[in-house]
């Protein structure tokens, strides 16, 4: 199970297609993205309010996540992670012996999230209100605490600079080094203070720092 998460406008979809698929993800891994589902609805439905389409798409993706876990099929789901709705999915996946891989793409400062959304809208992307994007940014940071603590592997990237690939600022893999029962970890602190605080708190709760 792969979760690619991060605030609105962080560049999750582009990063997934242009980097993760080429370098990290298993070949032909199924990707679930509610925005893609919504876009498909919109092609044939020009009258339904956007919020209603978004909700319909989210429900479809949530059900698909459950179905794939029950079927034992690997997949990737992309999400802002602004709520704990996937906590139950992670718990179910763990019961069925899935490995959880969390890729988190962030930006800093928080105001960069709605700014990037505005730029995406100009290129055909979907709109998110400024205050809602900021609210989701901070909720996503809070959810990162729980999900990072559950994941077998965590990769966190900062995508604040314009152009180029996001910068890997945190990596943790519980499976690589078992000889001395310590995790293999890398943390490039000072790039994104919101991420620094989140990962420090998450691993402090686990007694790992």
C-alpha positions as CSV (number, residue, x, y, z in Angstrom):
1,X,0.0,0.0,0.0
2,X,1.4,3.4,-1.1
3,X,0.0,6.7,0.2
4,X,1.2,9.8,-1.6
5,X,0.1,12.7,0.5
6,X,0.6,16.4,1.0
7,X,-1.2,19.7,0.9
8,X,-3.0,21.1,-2.1
9,X,-0.7,22.5,-4.7
10,X,2.4,20.6,-3.5
11,X,2.8,18.8,-6.8
12,X,1.9,15.2,-5.7
13,X,0.4,14.1,-9.1
14,X,3.3,15.5,-11.2
15,X,5.9,14.0,-8.8
16,X,4.2,10.6,-8.8
17,X,4.2,10.4,-12.6
18,X,7.5,12.1,-13.4
19,X,9.7,10.7,-10.6
20,X,8.1,8.0,-8.4
21,X,6.9,5.8,-11.3
22,X,10.3,6.0,-13.0
23,X,12.4,5.4,-9.9
24,X,10.6,3.9,-7.0
25,X,7.1,2.5,-7.6
26,X,6.6,-1.1,-8.7
27,X,5.7,-1.4,-12.4
28,X,2.1,-1.0,-13.3
29,X,1.0,-0.1,-9.8
30,X,-2.6,1.0,-9.8
31,X,-3.1,4.6,-8.8
32,X,-6.2,6.0,-7.2
33,X,-6.8,9.7,-7.2
34,X,-10.2,11.3,-6.5
35,X,-9.3,14.4,-8.6
36,X,-8.9,12.1,-11.7
37,X,-12.3,10.5,-11.0
38,X,-13.9,14.0,-10.6
39,X,-12.3,15.1,-13.9
40,X,-13.8,12.0,-15.6
41,X,-17.3,12.9,-14.2
42,X,-17.0,16.5,-15.4
43,X,-16.4,15.5,-19.0
44,X,-19.9,14.1,-19.2
45,X,-21.6,16.2,-16.5
46,X,-21.5,20.0,-16.8
47,X,-24.3,20.8,-14.4
48,X,-23.6,19.0,-11.1
49,X,-21.9,21.3,-8.5
50,X,-18.2,20.7,-8.1
51,X,-18.4,19.9,-4.4
52,X,-21.0,17.2,-5.1
53,X,-18.8,15.6,-7.8
54,X,-15.8,15.8,-5.4
55,X,-17.7,14.0,-2.7
56,X,-19.0,11.3,-5.1
57,X,-15.4,10.7,-6.4
58,X,-14.0,10.5,-2.9
59,X,-16.5,7.8,-2.0
60,X,-15.7,5.8,-5.0
61,X,-12.0,5.9,-4.2
62,X,-12.5,5.1,-0.6
63,X,-14.5,2.0,-1.5
64,X,-11.9,1.0,-4.1
65,X,-9.2,1.3,-1.4
66,X,-11.1,-1.2,0.8
67,X,-11.8,-3.5,-2.1
68,X,-8.1,-3.7,-3.1
69,X,-7.0,-4.3,0.5
70,X,-9.5,-7.2,0.8
71,X,-8.3,-8.6,-2.5
72,X,-4.7,-8.4,-1.5
73,X,-3.8,-6.1,-4.4
74,X,-1.1,-3.5,-4.2
75,X,-2.1,0.1,-5.0
76,X,-1.3,3.8,-4.6
77,X,-3.7,6.3,-3.3
78,X,-3.1,10.0,-3.6
79,X,-4.6,12.3,-0.9
80,X,-4.2,15.6,0.8
81,X,-4.4,13.7,4.1
82,X,-6.4,16.4,5.7
83,X,-8.4,13.9,7.7
84,X,-7.9,10.6,9.4
85,X,-10.3,8.7,7.1
86,X,-7.5,6.4,5.8
87,X,-6.5,5.3,9.3
88,X,-9.0,2.5,9.2
89,X,-7.7,1.5,5.8
90,X,-4.1,1.4,7.1
91,X,-5.1,-0.8,10.0
92,X,-7.0,-3.2,7.7
93,X,-4.0,-3.3,5.4
94,X,-1.7,-4.1,8.3
95,X,-4.0,-6.9,9.5
96,X,-3.6,-8.4,6.0
97,X,0.2,-8.0,6.1
98,X,0.5,-5.1,3.6
99,X,3.5,-2.9,3.9
100,X,2.7,0.8,4.2
101,X,4.9,3.2,2.1
102,X,4.2,6.8,2.8
103,X,5.4,9.5,0.4
104,X,4.7,13.0,1.7
105,X,5.2,16.1,-0.6
106,X,5.2,19.4,1.2
107,X,5.8,23.1,0.6
108,X,6.8,25.9,3.0
109,X,5.6,28.4,4.1
110,X,1.9,27.3,4.3
111,X,0.8,30.2,2.1
112,X,2.6,28.6,-0.8
113,X,-0.1,25.9,-0.9
114,X,-3.0,28.1,-2.1
115,X,-0.6,30.1,-4.2
116,X,0.4,27.0,-6.1
117,X,-3.3,26.0,-6.4
118,X,-4.0,29.3,-8.1
119,X,-1.2,28.7,-10.6
120,X,-2.6,25.2,-11.2
121,X,-6.1,26.6,-11.9
122,X,-4.7,28.8,-14.6
123,X,-3.4,25.6,-16.3
124,X,-6.7,23.9,-16.0
125,X,-6.5,22.4,-12.5
126,X,-9.4,22.5,-9.9
127,X,-9.8,25.4,-7.5
128,X,-9.5,25.3,-3.8
129,X,-10.4,28.4,-1.7
130,X,-7.4,30.1,-0.1
131,X,-8.6,29.6,3.5
132,X,-9.5,26.0,2.9
133,X,-6.1,25.2,1.4
134,X,-4.4,26.7,4.5
135,X,-6.7,24.8,6.8
136,X,-6.0,21.6,5.0
137,X,-2.3,22.3,5.1
138,X,-2.2,22.3,8.9
139,X,-4.6,19.4,9.2
140,X,-2.4,17.4,6.8
141,X,0.6,18.1,9.0
142,X,-1.3,16.8,12.0
143,X,-2.3,13.6,10.2
144,X,1.3,13.1,9.1
145,X,2.1,12.3,12.8
146,X,0.0,9.2,12.8
147,X,0.7,7.9,9.3
148,X,4.4,8.4,9.6
149,X,4.4,6.4,12.8
150,X,2.6,3.5,11.1
151,X,4.5,3.3,7.9
152,X,7.2,0.8,7.1
153,X,8.9,3.3,4.9
154,X,8.5,7.1,4.9
155,X,9.9,9.5,2.3
156,X,9.2,13.2,2.7
157,X,10.0,15.7,0.0
158,X,10.0,19.5,0.0
159,X,8.7,21.0,-3.2
160,X,8.9,24.7,-2.3
161,X,11.5,26.0,-4.9
162,X,10.2,26.6,-8.4
163,X,11.4,24.2,-11.0
164,X,13.4,21.0,-10.6
165,X,12.6,17.9,-8.5
166,X,11.4,18.1,-4.9
167,X,14.2,17.8,-2.3
168,X,14.3,14.6,-0.2
169,X,14.3,15.9,3.4
170,X,13.4,12.8,5.4
171,X,13.7,9.1,4.9
172,X,13.0,6.2,7.3
173,X,12.9,2.5,6.6
174,X,12.2,0.0,9.3
175,X,13.0,-3.0,7.2
176,X,16.5,-2.2,5.9
177,X,18.6,-2.6,9.0
178,X,17.5,-5.2,11.5
179,X,21.0,-6.3,12.7
180,X,20.9,-3.9,15.7
181,X,17.2,-3.3,15.7
182,X,17.6,0.3,14.6
183,X,15.8,2.1,11.8
184,X,17.7,3.4,8.8
185,X,16.9,7.1,8.9
186,X,17.9,10.3,7.1
187,X,16.7,13.8,8.1
188,X,17.8,17.0,6.3
189,X,16.5,19.5,8.8
190,X,16.1,23.2,8.4
191,X,14.4,23.1,4.9
192,X,10.8,22.9,6.0
193,X,10.2,23.6,9.7
194,X,6.6,22.3,9.6
195,X,7.9,18.9,8.4
196,X,10.8,19.0,10.9
197,X,8.4,19.4,13.8
198,X,6.0,16.8,12.5
199,X,8.5,14.0,12.0
200,X,10.3,14.8,15.3
201,X,7.0,14.5,17.2
202,X,5.9,11.4,15.3
203,X,9.0,9.5,16.1
204,X,9.3,10.8,19.6
205,X,5.9,9.3,20.3
206,X,7.2,6.0,19.2
207,X,10.3,6.3,21.4
208,X,12.6,6.3,18.4
209,X,14.3,9.7,19.0
